[in-house]
Amino acid sequence: MIELERHIEVLLLNNDCVIIPNFGGFMVHHVEARYDEKDHIFLPPYRTLGFNPQLKMNDSLLAQSYIEAYDISYPDAMRRIEDEVRELRQRIDIDGQYEFRDLGVISLNKDGNYEFEP
């Protein structure tokens, strides 16, 4: 079972970027409040989520979350994350996509690149 999604969801509450080592990073984008001239209403600020497959370098944020949640060592946390990334890639290869609950869907496009739909 992939546990990454729950850790990412919680980490994004207080961080603007969460990197899955050797896979990609989820990034929060802040949209400022604005006035809609057409409907004559103010729209509140909000956050939207994106995914960048270029962000692969481990920043240890995800590993730290595993260490705290499961009371394990850093190497054990990294092994667990690597196993989950392997499973994630397999599911995407087989199904063409993977849905991260409450985050969005990552799919494989015809060029073999990951795309994210929040």
C-alpha positions in Angstrom: 0.0 0.0 0.0 1.3 3.4 -0.9 1.5 5.7 2.2 3.2 8.5 0.4 0.0 10.4 -0.3 -0.9 10.9 3.3 2.5 12.1 4.2 2.6 14.5 1.2 -0.9 15.8 2.1 0.1 16.6 5.7 3.5 18.1 4.7 1.9 20.4 2.2 -0.1 22.0 4.9 3.1 23.7 6.2 5.5 23.5 3.2 5.3 24.9 -0.3 7.2 21.9 -1.8 7.4 18.2 -1.0 9.8 16.1 -3.1 9.5 12.4 -3.6 13.1 11.4 -4.2 13.8 10.1 -7.7 10.2 10.8 -8.8 9.2 14.5 -8.6 8.0 17.3 -6.4 4.6 18.6 -5.4 4.5 22.4 -5.2 2.0 24.7 -3.8 1.2 27.9 -5.8 -0.5 30.8 -4.0 -3.1 32.8 -5.9 -3.8 36.2 -4.5 -7.3 37.6 -3.8 -8.8 39.4 -6.7 -11.8 41.3 -8.0 -13.9 39.7 -10.8 -15.0 42.6 -12.9 -17.5 40.5 -14.9 -19.4 39.2 -11.8 -18.6 42.2 -9.6 -17.4 40.0 -6.7 -14.2 39.6 -4.7 -12.6 36.2 -4.9 -10.5 35.0 -1.9 -6.9 33.9 -2.1 -6.4 30.2 -2.6 -3.7 27.6 -3.0 -3.4 25.3 -6.0 -1.1 22.3 -6.4 1.3 21.4 -9.2 3.8 18.7 -9.9 7.3 19.0 -11.3 9.0 15.8 -12.4 12.4 17.6 -12.6 12.5 17.9 -8.8 14.1 14.6 -7.8 16.8 15.5 -5.3 16.1 14.3 -1.8 15.5 17.2 0.6 14.8 14.8 3.5 11.4 16.3 4.3 9.5 13.2 3.4 12.0 10.9 5.1 11.7 13.0 8.3 8.0 12.5 8.2 8.4 8.8 8.0 10.9 8.8 10.8 8.5 10.7 13.1 5.4 8.7 12.1 6.9 5.2 12.3 9.8 5.7 14.8 12.4 4.3 12.3 15.9 5.3 11.3 16.7 7.5 8.3 18.0 4.5 6.2 14.8 2.6 7.0 12.7 5.6 6.0 14.5 5.9 2.7 14.1 2.2 2.0 10.4 2.5 2.6 10.1 5.5 0.4 12.1 3.8 -2.4 9.8 0.7 -2.1 6.7 3.0 -2.4 8.1 4.9 -5.4 8.8 1.5 -7.1 5.2 0.5 -6.4 3.9 3.9 -7.6 5.8 3.6 -10.9 4.5 0.1 -11.4 0.9 1.2 -10.9 1.4 4.1 -13.3 3.0 1.8 -15.8 0.1 -0.7 -15.5 -2.9 1.6 -15.1 -1.5 4.6 -17.0 -2.2 6.8 -13.9 -2.3 6.9 -10.1 -4.7 8.9 -8.0 -3.3 10.5 -4.9 -6.3 10.9 -2.7 -7.2 14.5 -2.0 -4.3 15.7 -4.1 -4.9 14.8 -7.8 -3.9 12.3 -10.5 -0.5 11.6 -12.0 -0.6 10.1 -15.4 1.9 9.1 -18.1 1.5 11.0 -21.4 2.3 9.6 -24.8 5.9 10.9 -24.6 6.5 8.9 -21.4 6.4 12.0 -19.1 4.4 12.5 -16.0 1.5 14.9 -16.0 -0.5 16.0 -12.9 -4.1 17.1 -12.7 -5.0 18.5 -9.3 
